[in-house]
Amino acid sequence: MVEKRRRCPVSPCPAELPQGLLMCKEHWRQVPKPLQAGVNKAWRHLRRVLAGSRSSTDALREAAGAHREATDAAVQAVERQRP
Ligand SMILES: [Zn+2]
């Protein structure tokens, strides 16, 4: 069995995440607004590509990569704010 539950990626945050959430609410609030918008936009795009029956593998890879980059930037922004 694969453990589906994920933890908040901002270490050492112990919060467990429901599926679909990038990080816990506490940390998400610390993500600068432009980065939040970037994550949301990348996520919407990825979902559209995933839902599209004619989406090519390249489009999927690109959308997934863009989403990964946006989320990484958000996590890094939060970690940089820590004392
Ligand atoms: Zn957290």
PDB file of the backbone (N, CA, C, O) and the ligand in Angstrom, with CONECT records:
HET     ZN  A 101       1
ATOM      1  N   MET A   1       0.830  -1.214   0.000  1.00  0.00           N
ATOM      2  CA  MET A   1       0.000   0.000   0.000  1.00  0.00           C
ATOM      3  C   MET A   1       0.856   1.253   0.000  1.00  0.00           C
ATOM      4  O   MET A   1       1.827   1.372   0.747  1.00  0.00           O
ATOM      5  N   VAL A   2       0.477   2.159  -0.838  1.00  0.00           N
ATOM      6  CA  VAL A   2       1.196   3.429  -0.878  1.00  0.00           C
ATOM      7  C   VAL A   2       0.531   4.399   0.103  1.00  0.00           C
ATOM      8  O   VAL A   2      -0.689   4.565   0.108  1.00  0.00           O
ATOM      9  N   GLU A   3       1.347   5.019   0.914  1.00  0.00           N
ATOM     10  CA  GLU A   3       0.815   6.018   1.845  1.00  0.00           C
ATOM     11  C   GLU A   3       0.508   7.280   1.077  1.00  0.00           C
ATOM     12  O   GLU A   3       1.410   7.940   0.559  1.00  0.00           O
ATOM     13  N   LYS A   4      -0.782   7.621   1.002  1.00  0.00           N
ATOM     14  CA  LYS A   4      -1.182   8.761   0.187  1.00  0.00           C
ATOM     15  C   LYS A   4      -1.015  10.079   0.930  1.00  0.00           C
ATOM     16  O   LYS A   4      -0.875  11.137   0.318  1.00  0.00           O
ATOM     17  N   ARG A   5      -1.032  10.003   2.236  1.00  0.00           N
ATOM     18  CA  ARG A   5      -1.015  11.254   2.986  1.00  0.00           C
ATOM     19  C   ARG A   5       0.329  11.946   2.840  1.00  0.00           C
ATOM     20  O   ARG A   5       1.382  11.322   2.974  1.00  0.00           O
ATOM     21  N   ARG A   6       0.281  13.217   2.570  1.00  0.00           N
ATOM     22  CA  ARG A   6       1.518  13.973   2.419  1.00  0.00           C
ATOM     23  C   ARG A   6       1.641  14.961   3.556  1.00  0.00           C
ATOM     24  O   ARG A   6       0.653  15.371   4.165  1.00  0.00           O
ATOM     25  N   ARG A   7       2.861  15.327   3.823  1.00  0.00           N
ATOM     26  CA  ARG A   7       3.089  16.365   4.814  1.00  0.00           C
ATOM     27  C   ARG A   7       3.376  17.679   4.118  1.00  0.00           C
ATOM     28  O   ARG A   7       3.778  17.728   2.956  1.00  0.00           O
ATOM     29  N   CYS A   8       3.154  18.735   4.869  1.00  0.00           N
ATOM     30  CA  CYS A   8       3.487  20.062   4.387  1.00  0.00           C
ATOM     31  C   CYS A   8       4.954  20.073   3.958  1.00  0.00           C
ATOM     32  O   CYS A   8       5.814  19.638   4.724  1.00  0.00           O
ATOM     33  N   PRO A   9       5.262  20.559   2.756  1.00  0.00           N
ATOM     34  CA  PRO A   9       6.638  20.488   2.249  1.00  0.00           C
ATOM     35  C   PRO A   9       7.596  21.471   2.912  1.00  0.00           C
ATOM     36  O   PRO A   9       8.805  21.416   2.684  1.00  0.00           O
ATOM     37  N   VAL A  10       7.060  22.364   3.728  1.00  0.00           N
ATOM     38  CA  VAL A  10       7.928  23.306   4.430  1.00  0.00           C
ATOM     39  C   VAL A  10       8.444  22.605   5.678  1.00  0.00           C
ATOM     40  O   VAL A  10       7.741  22.527   6.686  1.00  0.00           O
ATOM     41  N   SER A  11       9.678  22.090   5.614  1.00  0.00           N
ATOM     42  CA  SER A  11      10.180  21.370   6.765  1.00  0.00           C
ATOM     43  C   SER A  11      10.556  22.360   7.854  1.00  0.00           C
ATOM     44  O   SER A  11      10.977  23.471   7.532  1.00  0.00           O
ATOM     45  N   PRO A  12      10.427  22.014   9.115  1.00  0.00           N
ATOM     46  CA  PRO A  12       9.957  20.717   9.616  1.00  0.00           C
ATOM     47  C   PRO A  12       8.479  20.758  10.006  1.00  0.00           C
ATOM     48  O   PRO A  12       8.105  20.228  11.052  1.00  0.00           O
ATOM     49  N   CYS A  13       7.654  21.365   9.199  1.00  0.00           N
ATOM     50  CA  CYS A  13       6.233  21.472   9.505  1.00  0.00           C
ATOM     51  C   CYS A  13       5.608  20.074   9.559  1.00  0.00           C
ATOM     52  O   CYS A  13       5.733  19.306   8.605  1.00  0.00           O
ATOM     53  N   PRO A  14       4.947  19.743  10.650  1.00  0.00           N
ATOM     54  CA  PRO A  14       4.399  18.390  10.812  1.00  0.00           C
ATOM     55  C   PRO A  14       2.982  18.227  10.255  1.00  0.00           C
ATOM     56  O   PRO A  14       2.401  17.145  10.338  1.00  0.00           O
ATOM     57  N   ALA A  15       2.430  19.303   9.689  1.00  0.00           N
ATOM     58  CA  ALA A  15       1.032  19.245   9.259  1.00  0.00           C
ATOM     59  C   ALA A  15       0.835  18.220   8.148  1.00  0.00           C
ATOM     60  O   ALA A  15       1.604  18.167   7.189  1.00  0.00           O
ATOM     61  N   GLU A  16      -0.204  17.411   8.296  1.00  0.00           N
ATOM     62  CA  GLU A  16      -0.549  16.476   7.232  1.00  0.00           C
ATOM     63  C   GLU A  16      -1.559  17.144   6.320  1.00  0.00           C
ATOM     64  O   GLU A  16      -2.433  17.887   6.765  1.00  0.00           O
ATOM     65  N   LEU A  17      -1.417  16.860   5.027  1.00  0.00           N
ATOM     66  CA  LEU A  17      -2.243  17.564   4.046  1.00  0.00           C
ATOM     67  C   LEU A  17      -3.327  16.667   3.476  1.00  0.00           C
ATOM     68  O   LEU A  17      -3.074  15.509   3.145  1.00  0.00           O
ATOM     69  N   PRO A  18      -4.526  17.198   3.363  1.00  0.00           N
ATOM     70  CA  PRO A  18      -5.530  16.494   2.577  1.00  0.00           C
ATOM     71  C   PRO A  18      -5.102  16.537   1.117  1.00  0.00           C
ATOM     72  O   PRO A  18      -4.330  17.408   0.715  1.00  0.00           O
ATOM     73  N   GLN A  19      -5.598  15.607   0.335  1.00  0.00           N
ATOM     74  CA  GLN A  19      -5.211  15.565  -1.064  1.00  0.00           C
ATOM     75  C   GLN A  19      -5.579  16.870  -1.762  1.00  0.00           C
ATOM     76  O   GLN A  19      -6.647  17.431  -1.519  1.00  0.00           O
ATOM     77  N   GLY A  20      -4.707  17.339  -2.614  1.00  0.00           N
ATOM     78  CA  GLY A  20      -5.010  18.531  -3.386  1.00  0.00           C
ATOM     79  C   GLY A  20      -4.448  19.806  -2.803  1.00  0.00           C
ATOM     80  O   GLY A  20      -4.415  20.840  -3.470  1.00  0.00           O
ATOM     81  N   LEU A  21      -4.008  19.736  -1.562  1.00  0.00           N
ATOM     82  CA  LEU A  21      -3.425  20.943  -0.969  1.00  0.00           C
ATOM     83  C   LEU A  21      -1.921  20.899  -1.120  1.00  0.00           C
ATOM     84  O   LEU A  21      -1.287  19.861  -0.931  1.00  0.00           O
ATOM     85  N   LEU A  22      -1.363  22.047  -1.465  1.00  0.00           N
ATOM     86  CA  LEU A  22       0.077  22.126  -1.678  1.00  0.00           C
ATOM     87  C   LEU A  22       0.832  22.188  -0.359  1.00  0.00           C
ATOM     88  O   LEU A  22       1.857  21.528  -0.186  1.00  0.00           O
ATOM     89  N   MET A  23       0.323  22.981   0.558  1.00  0.00           N
ATOM     90  CA  MET A  23       0.953  23.090   1.875  1.00  0.00           C
ATOM     91  C   MET A  23      -0.123  23.463   2.881  1.00  0.00           C
ATOM     92  O   MET A  23      -1.252  23.771   2.498  1.00  0.00           O
ATOM     93  N   CYS A  24       0.220  23.437   4.176  1.00  0.00           N
ATOM     94  CA  CYS A  24      -0.795  23.709   5.180  1.00  0.00           C
ATOM     95  C   CYS A  24      -1.239  25.179   5.083  1.00  0.00           C
ATOM     96  O   CYS A  24      -0.532  26.017   4.524  1.00  0.00           O
ATOM     97  N   LYS A  25      -2.405  25.467   5.629  1.00  0.00           N
ATOM     98  CA  LYS A  25      -2.966  26.815   5.510  1.00  0.00           C
ATOM     99  C   LYS A  25      -2.047  27.856   6.119  1.00  0.00           C
ATOM    100  O   LYS A  25      -1.894  28.952   5.580  1.00  0.00           O
ATOM    101  N   GLU A  26      -1.440  27.513   7.239  1.00  0.00           N
ATOM    102  CA  GLU A  26      -0.519  28.435   7.910  1.00  0.00           C
ATOM    103  C   GLU A  26       0.559  28.907   6.944  1.00  0.00           C
ATOM    104  O   GLU A  26       0.829  30.103   6.831  1.00  0.00           O
ATOM    105  N   HIS A  27       1.171  27.954   6.250  1.00  0.00           N
ATOM    106  CA  HIS A  27       2.287  28.301   5.372  1.00  0.00           C
ATOM    107  C   HIS A  27       1.812  28.918   4.071  1.00  0.00           C
ATOM    108  O   HIS A  27       2.478  29.786   3.507  1.00  0.00           O
ATOM    109  N   TRP A  28       0.661  28.471   3.596  1.00  0.00           N
ATOM    110  CA  TRP A  28       0.141  29.036   2.352  1.00  0.00           C
ATOM    111  C   TRP A  28      -0.081  30.532   2.514  1.00  0.00           C
ATOM    112  O   TRP A  28       0.134  31.308   1.584  1.00  0.00           O
ATOM    113  N   ARG A  29      -0.515  30.927   3.710  1.00  0.00           N
ATOM    114  CA  ARG A  29      -0.743  32.349   3.977  1.00  0.00           C
ATOM    115  C   ARG A  29       0.541  33.150   3.875  1.00  0.00           C
ATOM    116  O   ARG A  29       0.509  34.355   3.627  1.00  0.00           O
ATOM    117  N   GLN A  30       1.665  32.487   4.066  1.00  0.00           N
ATOM    118  CA  GLN A  30       2.951  33.198   4.024  1.00  0.00           C
ATOM    119  C   GLN A  30       3.519  33.287   2.605  1.00  0.00           C
ATOM    120  O   GLN A  30       4.528  33.955   2.379  1.00  0.00           O
ATOM    121  N   VAL A  31       2.885  32.629   1.672  1.00  0.00           N
ATOM    122  CA  VAL A  31       3.345  32.699   0.282  1.00  0.00           C
ATOM    123  C   VAL A  31       2.927  34.041  -0.305  1.00  0.00           C
ATOM    124  O   VAL A  31       1.755  34.409  -0.233  1.00  0.00           O
ATOM    125  N   PRO A  32       3.875  34.776  -0.884  1.00  0.00           N
ATOM    126  CA  PRO A  32       3.526  36.064  -1.495  1.00  0.00           C
ATOM    127  C   PRO A  32       2.429  35.889  -2.539  1.00  0.00           C
ATOM    128  O   PRO A  32       2.387  34.891  -3.259  1.00  0.00           O
ATOM    129  N   LYS A  33       1.544  36.877  -2.603  1.00  0.00           N
ATOM    130  CA  LYS A  33       0.376  36.796  -3.489  1.00  0.00           C
ATOM    131  C   LYS A  33       0.705  36.452  -4.944  1.00  0.00           C
ATOM    132  O   LYS A  33       0.020  35.622  -5.541  1.00  0.00           O
ATOM    133  N   PRO A  34       1.737  37.069  -5.528  1.00  0.00           N
ATOM    134  CA  PRO A  34       2.033  36.745  -6.934  1.00  0.00           C
ATOM    135  C   PRO A  34       2.396  35.269  -7.110  1.00  0.00           C
ATOM    136  O   PRO A  34       2.074  34.657  -8.129  1.00  0.00           O
ATOM    137  N   LEU A  35       3.073  34.704  -6.098  1.00  0.00           N
ATOM    138  CA  LEU A  35       3.431  33.283  -6.206  1.00  0.00           C
ATOM    139  C   LEU A  35       2.203  32.397  -6.006  1.00  0.00           C
ATOM    140  O   LEU A  35       2.073  31.355  -6.648  1.00  0.00           O
ATOM    141  N   GLN A  36       1.300  32.818  -5.111  1.00  0.00           N
ATOM    142  CA  GLN A  36       0.034  32.082  -4.958  1.00  0.00           C
ATOM    143  C   GLN A  36      -0.712  32.052  -6.282  1.00  0.00           C
ATOM    144  O   GLN A  36      -1.234  31.019  -6.702  1.00  0.00           O
ATOM    145  N   ALA A  37      -0.749  33.217  -6.930  1.00  0.00           N
ATOM    146  CA  ALA A  37      -1.452  33.313  -8.206  1.00  0.00           C
ATOM    147  C   ALA A  37      -0.779  32.415  -9.248  1.00  0.00           C
ATOM    148  O   ALA A  37      -1.446  31.769 -10.055  1.00  0.00           O
ATOM    149  N   GLY A  38       0.551  32.390  -9.213  1.00  0.00           N
ATOM    150  CA  GLY A  38       1.281  31.554 -10.158  1.00  0.00           C
ATOM    151  C   GLY A  38       0.982  30.075  -9.961  1.00  0.00           C
ATOM    152  O   GLY A  38       0.818  29.329 -10.926  1.00  0.00           O
ATOM    153  N   VAL A  39       0.913  29.655  -8.690  1.00  0.00           N
ATOM    154  CA  VAL A  39       0.601  28.255  -8.399  1.00  0.00           C
ATOM    155  C   VAL A  39      -0.810  27.920  -8.869  1.00  0.00           C
ATOM    156  O   VAL A  39      -1.035  26.883  -9.492  1.00  0.00           O
ATOM    157  N   ASN A  40      -1.749  28.797  -8.570  1.00  0.00           N
ATOM    158  CA  ASN A  40      -3.139  28.544  -8.964  1.00  0.00           C
ATOM    159  C   ASN A  40      -3.285  28.474 -10.484  1.00  0.00           C
ATOM    160  O   ASN A  40      -3.993  27.625 -11.024  1.00  0.00           O
ATOM    161  N   LYS A  41      -2.593  29.393 -11.152  1.00  0.00           N
ATOM    162  CA  LYS A  41      -2.672  29.426 -12.604  1.00  0.00           C
ATOM    163  C   LYS A  41      -2.064  28.151 -13.197  1.00  0.00           C
ATOM    164  O   LYS A  41      -2.634  27.550 -14.108  1.00  0.00           O
ATOM    165  N   ALA A  42      -0.906  27.747 -12.673  1.00  0.00           N
ATOM    166  CA  ALA A  42      -0.256  26.538 -13.179  1.00  0.00           C
ATOM    167  C   ALA A  42      -1.117  25.311 -12.901  1.00  0.00           C
ATOM    168  O   ALA A  42      -1.185  24.391 -13.716  1.00  0.00           O
ATOM    169  N   TRP A  43      -1.775  25.306 -11.740  1.00  0.00           N
ATOM    170  CA  TRP A  43      -2.614  24.164 -11.377  1.00  0.00           C
ATOM    171  C   TRP A  43      -3.836  24.080 -12.289  1.00  0.00           C
ATOM    172  O   TRP A  43      -4.214  22.998 -12.740  1.00  0.00           O
ATOM    173  N   ARG A  44      -4.452  25.242 -12.556  1.00  0.00           N
ATOM    174  CA  ARG A  44      -5.608  25.234 -13.460  1.00  0.00           C
ATOM    175  C   ARG A  44      -5.203  24.755 -14.846  1.00  0.00           C
ATOM    176  O   ARG A  44      -5.919  23.986 -15.488  1.00  0.00           O
ATOM    177  N   HIS A  45      -4.036  25.227 -15.299  1.00  0.00           N
ATOM    178  CA  HIS A  45      -3.551  24.826 -16.616  1.00  0.00           C
ATOM    179  C   HIS A  45      -3.297  23.316 -16.657  1.00  0.00           C
ATOM    180  O   HIS A  45      -3.670  22.638 -17.614  1.00  0.00           O
ATOM    181  N   LEU A  46      -2.664  22.810 -15.615  1.00  0.00           N
ATOM    182  CA  LEU A  46      -2.359  21.380 -15.560  1.00  0.00           C
ATOM    183  C   LEU A  46      -3.649  20.560 -15.584  1.00  0.00           C
ATOM    184  O   LEU A  46      -3.740  19.545 -16.275  1.00  0.00           O
ATOM    185  N   ARG A  47      -4.642  21.014 -14.818  1.00  0.00           N
ATOM    186  CA  ARG A  47      -5.911  20.284 -14.786  1.00  0.00           C
ATOM    187  C   ARG A  47      -6.573  20.274 -16.154  1.00  0.00           C
ATOM    188  O   ARG A  47      -7.142  19.264 -16.570  1.00  0.00           O
ATOM    189  N   ARG A  48      -6.496  21.423 -16.864  1.00  0.00           N
ATOM    190  CA  ARG A  48      -7.084  21.505 -18.196  1.00  0.00           C
ATOM    191  C   ARG A  48      -6.390  20.524 -19.137  1.00  0.00           C
ATOM    192  O   ARG A  48      -7.033  19.823 -19.918  1.00  0.00           O
ATOM    193  N   VAL A  49      -5.047  20.493 -19.041  1.00  0.00           N
ATOM    194  CA  VAL A  49      -4.296  19.590 -19.913  1.00  0.00           C
ATOM    195  C   VAL A  49      -4.629  18.135 -19.576  1.00  0.00           C
ATOM    196  O   VAL A  49      -4.804  17.308 -20.471  1.00  0.00           O
ATOM    197  N   LEU A  50      -4.714  17.831 -18.270  1.00  0.00           N
ATOM    198  CA  LEU A  50      -5.023  16.463 -17.857  1.00  0.00           C
ATOM    199  C   LEU A  50      -6.416  16.046 -18.336  1.00  0.00           C
ATOM    200  O   LEU A  50      -6.643  14.887 -18.681  1.00  0.00           O
ATOM    201  N   ALA A  51      -7.336  17.001 -18.351  1.00  0.00           N
ATOM    202  CA  ALA A  51      -8.713  16.693 -18.726  1.00  0.00           C
ATOM    203  C   ALA A  51      -8.875  16.596 -20.238  1.00  0.00           C
ATOM    204  O   ALA A  51      -9.824  15.980 -20.723  1.00  0.00           O
ATOM    205  N   GLY A  52      -7.951  17.204 -20.985  1.00  0.00           N
ATOM    206  CA  GLY A  52      -8.082  17.226 -22.431  1.00  0.00           C
ATOM    207  C   GLY A  52      -7.723  15.876 -23.039  1.00  0.00           C
ATOM    208  O   GLY A  52      -6.615  15.375 -22.848  1.00  0.00           O
ATOM    209  N   SER A  53      -8.644  15.306 -23.754  1.00  0.00           N
ATOM    210  CA  SER A  53      -8.414  13.969 -24.309  1.00  0.00           C
ATOM    211  C   SER A  53      -7.375  14.003 -25.426  1.00  0.00           C
ATOM    212  O   SER A  53      -6.773  12.982 -25.757  1.00  0.00           O
ATOM    213  N   ARG A  54      -7.171  15.177 -25.998  1.00  0.00           N
ATOM    214  CA  ARG A  54      -6.208  15.252 -27.101  1.00  0.00           C
ATOM    215  C   ARG A  54      -4.874  15.872 -26.677  1.00  0.00           C
ATOM    216  O   ARG A  54      -4.050  16.231 -27.518  1.00  0.00           O
ATOM    217  N   SER A  55      -4.677  15.991 -25.375  1.00  0.00           N
ATOM    218  CA  SER A  55      -3.431  16.565 -24.900  1.00  0.00           C
ATOM    219  C   SER A  55      -2.264  15.640 -25.233  1.00  0.00           C
ATOM    220  O   SER A  55      -2.336  14.428 -25.028  1.00  0.00           O
ATOM    221  N   SER A  56      -1.207  16.222 -25.742  1.00  0.00           N
ATOM    222  CA  SER A  56      -0.040  15.426 -26.084  1.00  0.00           C
ATOM    223  C   SER A  56       0.813  15.185 -24.845  1.00  0.00           C
ATOM    224  O   SER A  56       0.684  15.880 -23.838  1.00  0.00           O
ATOM    225  N   THR A  57       1.677  14.198 -24.938  1.00  0.00           N
ATOM    226  CA  THR A  57       2.585  13.915 -23.831  1.00  0.00           C
ATOM    227  C   THR A  57       3.458  15.125 -23.529  1.00  0.00           C
ATOM    228  O   THR A  57       3.750  15.425 -22.371  1.00  0.00           O
ATOM    229  N   ASP A  58       3.874  15.823 -24.601  1.00  0.00           N
ATOM    230  CA  ASP A  58       4.703  17.007 -24.406  1.00  0.00           C
ATOM    231  C   ASP A  58       3.956  18.074 -23.624  1.00  0.00           C
ATOM    232  O   ASP A  58       4.522  18.701 -22.728  1.00  0.00           O
ATOM    233  N   ALA A  59       2.678  18.286 -23.961  1.00  0.00           N
ATOM    234  CA  ALA A  59       1.883  19.301 -23.268  1.00  0.00           C
ATOM    235  C   ALA A  59       1.725  18.931 -21.796  1.00  0.00           C
ATOM    236  O   ALA A  59       1.789  19.793 -20.920  1.00  0.00           O
ATOM    237  N   LEU A  60       1.516  17.633 -21.533  1.00  0.00           N
ATOM    238  CA  LEU A  60       1.391  17.171 -20.154  1.00  0.00           C
ATOM    239  C   LEU A  60       2.676  17.409 -19.386  1.00  0.00           C
ATOM    240  O   LEU A  60       2.663  17.886 -18.251  1.00  0.00           O
ATOM    241  N   ARG A  61       3.786  17.066 -20.026  1.00  0.00           N
ATOM    242  CA  ARG A  61       5.071  17.214 -19.357  1.00  0.00           C
ATOM    243  C   ARG A  61       5.346  18.696 -19.061  1.00  0.00           C
ATOM    244  O   ARG A  61       5.835  19.060 -17.991  1.00  0.00           O
ATOM    245  N   GLU A  62       5.016  19.521 -20.037  1.00  0.00           N
ATOM    246  CA  GLU A  62       5.259  20.954 -19.860  1.00  0.00           C
ATOM    247  C   GLU A  62       4.384  21.523 -18.745  1.00  0.00           C
ATOM    248  O   GLU A  62       4.860  22.298 -17.915  1.00  0.00           O
ATOM    249  N   ALA A  63       3.109  21.140 -18.724  1.00  0.00           N
ATOM    250  CA  ALA A  63       2.194  21.650 -17.694  1.00  0.00           C
ATOM    251  C   ALA A  63       2.602  21.164 -16.313  1.00  0.00           C
ATOM    252  O   ALA A  63       2.555  21.918 -15.340  1.00  0.00           O
ATOM    253  N   ALA A  64       3.005  19.893 -16.233  1.00  0.00           N
ATOM    254  CA  ALA A  64       3.421  19.346 -14.947  1.00  0.00           C
ATOM    255  C   ALA A  64       4.702  20.033 -14.474  1.00  0.00           C
ATOM    256  O   ALA A  64       4.866  20.304 -13.285  1.00  0.00           O
ATOM    257  N   GLY A  65       5.603  20.311 -15.411  1.00  0.00           N
ATOM    258  CA  GLY A  65       6.850  20.985 -15.063  1.00  0.00           C
ATOM    259  C   GLY A  65       6.615  22.399 -14.578  1.00  0.00           C
ATOM    260  O   GLY A  65       7.244  22.846 -13.619  1.00  0.00           O
ATOM    261  N   ALA A  66       5.706  23.106 -15.241  1.00  0.00           N
ATOM    262  CA  ALA A  66       5.394  24.470 -14.848  1.00  0.00           C
ATOM    263  C   ALA A  66       4.766  24.491 -13.455  1.00  0.00           C
ATOM    264  O   ALA A  66       5.046  25.373 -12.643  1.00  0.00           O
ATOM    265  N   HIS A  67       3.912  23.498 -13.197  1.00  0.00           N
ATOM    266  CA  HIS A  67       3.274  23.423 -11.879  1.00  0.00           C
ATOM    267  C   HIS A  67       4.316  23.125 -10.808  1.00  0.00           C
ATOM    268  O   HIS A  67       4.285  23.712  -9.727  1.00  0.00           O
ATOM    269  N   ARG A  68       5.227  22.223 -11.104  1.00  0.00           N
ATOM    270  CA  ARG A  68       6.281  21.888 -10.154  1.00  0.00           C
ATOM    271  C   ARG A  68       7.147  23.122  -9.855  1.00  0.00           C
ATOM    272  O   ARG A  68       7.501  23.377  -8.704  1.00  0.00           O
ATOM    273  N   GLU A  69       7.480  23.874 -10.896  1.00  0.00           N
ATOM    274  CA  GLU A  69       8.296  25.070 -10.701  1.00  0.00           C
ATOM    275  C   GLU A  69       7.583  26.096  -9.831  1.00  0.00           C
ATOM    276  O   GLU A  69       8.190  26.701  -8.947  1.00  0.00           O
ATOM    277  N   ALA A  70       6.290  26.289 -10.086  1.00  0.00           N
ATOM    278  CA  ALA A  70       5.517  27.268  -9.319  1.00  0.00           C
ATOM    279  C   ALA A  70       5.424  26.862  -7.852  1.00  0.00           C
ATOM    280  O   ALA A  70       5.546  27.703  -6.961  1.00  0.00           O
ATOM    281  N   THR A  71       5.207  25.557  -7.602  1.00  0.00           N
ATOM    282  CA  THR A  71       5.090  25.113  -6.216  1.00  0.00           C
ATOM    283  C   THR A  71       6.438  25.183  -5.509  1.00  0.00           C
ATOM    284  O   THR A  71       6.510  25.556  -4.338  1.00  0.00           O
ATOM    285  N   ASP A  72       7.501  24.826  -6.214  1.00  0.00           N
ATOM    286  CA  ASP A  72       8.834  24.921  -5.616  1.00  0.00           C
ATOM    287  C   ASP A  72       9.137  26.356  -5.211  1.00  0.00           C
ATOM    288  O   ASP A  72       9.669  26.605  -4.130  1.00  0.00           O
ATOM    289  N   ALA A  73       8.792  27.298  -6.087  1.00  0.00           N
ATOM    290  CA  ALA A  73       9.044  28.715  -5.794  1.00  0.00           C
ATOM    291  C   ALA A  73       8.257  29.149  -4.561  1.00  0.00           C
ATOM    292  O   ALA A  73       8.758  29.917  -3.738  1.00  0.00           O
ATOM    293  N   ALA A  74       7.025  28.656  -4.434  1.00  0.00           N
ATOM    294  CA  ALA A  74       6.193  29.025  -3.282  1.00  0.00           C
ATOM    295  C   ALA A  74       6.795  28.480  -1.994  1.00  0.00           C
ATOM    296  O   ALA A  74       6.869  29.188  -0.989  1.00  0.00           O
ATOM    297  N   VAL A  75       7.225  27.222  -2.023  1.00  0.00           N
ATOM    298  CA  VAL A  75       7.818  26.610  -0.828  1.00  0.00           C
ATOM    299  C   VAL A  75       9.104  27.340  -0.448  1.00  0.00           C
ATOM    300  O   VAL A  75       9.357  27.598   0.728  1.00  0.00           O
ATOM    301  N   GLN A  76       9.909  27.667  -1.452  1.00  0.00           N
ATOM    302  CA  GLN A  76      11.164  28.360  -1.168  1.00  0.00           C
ATOM    303  C   GLN A  76      10.921  29.752  -0.589  1.00  0.00           C
ATOM    304  O   GLN A  76      11.660  30.213   0.280  1.00  0.00           O
ATOM    305  N   ALA A  77       9.881  30.409  -1.081  1.00  0.00           N
ATOM    306  CA  ALA A  77       9.574  31.747  -0.580  1.00  0.00           C
ATOM    307  C   ALA A  77       9.223  31.684   0.892  1.00  0.00           C
ATOM    308  O   ALA A  77       9.632  32.554   1.661  1.00  0.00           O
ATOM    309  N   VAL A  78       8.474  30.673   1.298  1.00  0.00           N
ATOM    310  CA  VAL A  78       8.102  30.522   2.712  1.00  0.00           C
ATOM    311  C   VAL A  78       9.340  30.205   3.542  1.00  0.00           C
ATOM    312  O   VAL A  78       9.523  30.762   4.624  1.00  0.00           O
ATOM    313  N   GLU A  79      10.187  29.313   3.041  1.00  0.00           N
ATOM    314  CA  GLU A  79      11.359  28.911   3.808  1.00  0.00           C
ATOM    315  C   GLU A  79      12.344  30.072   3.968  1.00  0.00           C
ATOM    316  O   GLU A  79      13.057  30.165   4.967  1.00  0.00           O
ATOM    317  N   ARG A  80      12.370  30.948   2.971  1.00  0.00           N
ATOM    318  CA  ARG A  80      13.273  32.098   3.061  1.00  0.00           C
ATOM    319  C   ARG A  80      12.826  33.091   4.133  1.00  0.00           C
ATOM    320  O   ARG A  80      13.639  33.823   4.698  1.00  0.00           O
ATOM    321  N   GLN A  81      11.515  33.101   4.404  1.00  0.00           N
ATOM    322  CA  GLN A  81      10.993  34.067   5.372  1.00  0.00           C
ATOM    323  C   GLN A  81      11.281  33.663   6.806  1.00  0.00           C
ATOM    324  O   GLN A  81      11.115  34.468   7.723  1.00  0.00           O
ATOM    325  N   ARG A  82      11.707  32.434   7.008  1.00  0.00           N
ATOM    326  CA  ARG A  82      11.905  31.971   8.381  1.00  0.00           C
ATOM    327  C   ARG A  82      13.149  32.596   8.981  1.00  0.00           C
ATOM    328  O   ARG A  82      14.134  32.826   8.281  1.00  0.00           O
ATOM    329  N   PRO A  83      13.106  32.866  10.254  1.00  0.00           N
ATOM    330  CA  PRO A  83      14.250  33.464  10.914  1.00  0.00           C
ATOM    331  C   PRO A  83      15.440  32.502  10.926  1.00  0.00           C
ATOM    332  O   PRO A  83      16.502  32.841  11.447  1.00  0.00           O
TER     333      PRO A  83
HETATM  334 ZN    ZN A 101       3.113  23.884   7.017  1.00  0.00          ZN2+
END
